[in-house]
Amino acid sequence: MNEPAWQIPGYLDSRDGRLIMDGVDLVALAAARQTPLYVYSAKRIVETARSLRQAFASRHRSATICYASKALSAIKVLRLIRDEGLSIEVNSAGELFRAKLAGFAPGQIISNGVSKSVEDLRAALSPPIKAINVDSLFELSRIIVVARDLKARANIALRVVPEVDSSTSPGNRTGSEGTKFGIRQSELPVALGMIRSAGDAVLAAGLHGHIGSQITSTAPFELAATRLAELFRGIQTALGYRLEHINIGGGFPLMYMRGAKHSPQGDIFCPRIDFDDIAKSVMPILLERLGPDVEVIVEPGRRLVGDSAVMLSAVENTKERSDGCWLYLDAGYNLLIESYTYKWYYHALTANKLSEPTRDFRLVGPLCDNGDAFFDVDGEQTVERLVAAAPAFAEQREVLESLLIRLPKMRQLAASTVPGDIIAFLDAGAYTLDQFTANNGRLRPEVGMIGTAGLYEIIRRRDTQTDLLFNEVV
Ligand SMILES: Cc1ncc(COP(=O)(O)O)c(C=O)c1O
């Protein structure tokens, strides 16, 4: 019998119809620890970190992986990543605090951020980190002021707009001028003038560009690398000194719909490339144009931790509606927030009934708003409203649905799924924990990790009701 496409042999499997991670029965774990429950695999993170290093270091003698910690900044995970010899990218003084707590040295830390505060900059200069990626001319002037005030010299990398678009979801595009990120290429002469006249406060260490998250083909990476390399040489000539590094950002895609060829949003959830393809296509471009001595930095977040976790949630309730059976979970979008903001797809399974045939269900959360659903409420209602407003649209319903509905309407779960069963959302490792909210007085869940020796360890305790009042003046 063929293995189901969601399985990752040796990591995520089924045994006796139950979901297993690194040999640990997740259904038993959910019963012992309570749901909702997040479970990470240390082994998966370590293995991916090693493969990422191998992919880039084998193609360039001076390649550095800076893990983008916004994807997941839990301290125990950062320590694992540090122990694998990776560097780190942070986005605020808060993430910098976490990186230092996890043991990263200033020379291993890079700071991004579309609008850094004086506080962010003071932290990044005390002591100076490897590079502050400068997002605007205004920010450059602010860095100069803060550095002089601290009598420090900031290592900076200009973040330019490479003018490279991609087909990822709109909220994840960052490579062109229509987005809020980076310095326009036409602004570079002014930036270079400012750097030249503030040599006491700033040193240009590199050049940075990041085109977005979940980029599903190599072409945008190649175009960005080519453009950045050209700009890099121009900047060196204009400044009259050598830059140390070129940073091509992150955005390496993760397979969220394993086995699928098309997802409701094109190929976003079933990319045809992986990071090895990116390394294979981009590193020769940089080697050829800049030689082997210019350090190449990449900043993957999602791809490193995304497939290392599963969120387990119990079915609490059920209703029959005209379109079928609806299941009400004990976890809503407050624990998987991009399923709401970007209509992000996380594959769902009935974790305790994996051997059963499946049927369609509607899947919703427990929060008190209609958007708390694991389908696209907005998209579905927009199609209905268009058809009601102009009946001629009914003939184009299929086209409308394919453009406007960004998540599958139904989920295929074990046919007998009922309250008490456990639903697992796969690939829930990136952009989840750091965005938990306690809406409607719901306690944020326990997060655990199966260590490399196979033992379960809590890395974040479940909230108590007192935690709901944290920092509140009562
Ligand atoms: C500057 C920068 N680098 C790296 C990343 C990480 O992206 P991803 O998680 O898609 O690899 C981001 C996130 O969008 C980013 O803004």
The ligand as an SDF file (V2000), in Angstrom:
LIG
                    3D

 16 16  0  0  0  0  0  0  0  0999 V2000
   14.6160   40.3380    6.1840 C   0  0  0  0  0  0  0  0  0  0  0  0
   14.0710   38.9760    6.3150 C   0  0  0  0  0  0  0  0  0  0  0  0
   14.9060   37.9340    6.2770 N   0  0  0  0  0  0  0  0  0  0  0  0
   14.4610   36.6730    6.4120 C   0  0  0  0  0  0  0  0  0  0  0  0
   13.1320   36.3980    6.5630 C   0  0  0  0  0  0  0  0  0  0  0  0
   12.7040   34.9810    6.7130 C   0  0  0  0  0  0  0  0  0  0  0  0
   11.8410   34.5830    5.7100 O   0  0  0  0  0  0  0  0  0  0  0  0
   11.4260   33.0590    5.6390 P   0  0  0  0  0  0  0  0  0  0  0  0
   10.8730   32.6800    6.9490 O   0  0  0  0  0  0  0  0  0  0  0  0
   10.4330   32.9940    4.5480 O   0  0  0  0  0  0  0  0  0  0  0  0
   12.6610   32.2940    5.3050 O   0  0  0  0  0  0  0  0  0  0  0  0
   12.2120   37.4540    6.6150 C   0  0  0  0  0  0  0  0  0  0  0  0
   10.7870   37.1930    6.7510 C   0  0  0  0  0  0  0  0  0  0  0  0
    9.9790   37.5780    5.9440 O   0  0  0  0  0  0  0  0  0  0  0  0
   12.7020   38.7790    6.4870 C   0  0  0  0  0  0  0  0  0  0  0  0
   11.8760   39.8210    6.5410 O   0  0  0  0  0  0  0  0  0  0  0  0
  1  2  1  0
  2  3  1  0
  2 15  2  0
  3  4  2  0
  4  5  1  0
  5  6  1  0
  5 12  2  0
  6  7  1  0
  7  8  1  0
  8  9  2  0
  8 10  1  0
  8 11  1  0
 12 13  1  0
 12 15  1  0
 13 14  2  0
 15 16  1  0
M  END
$$$$
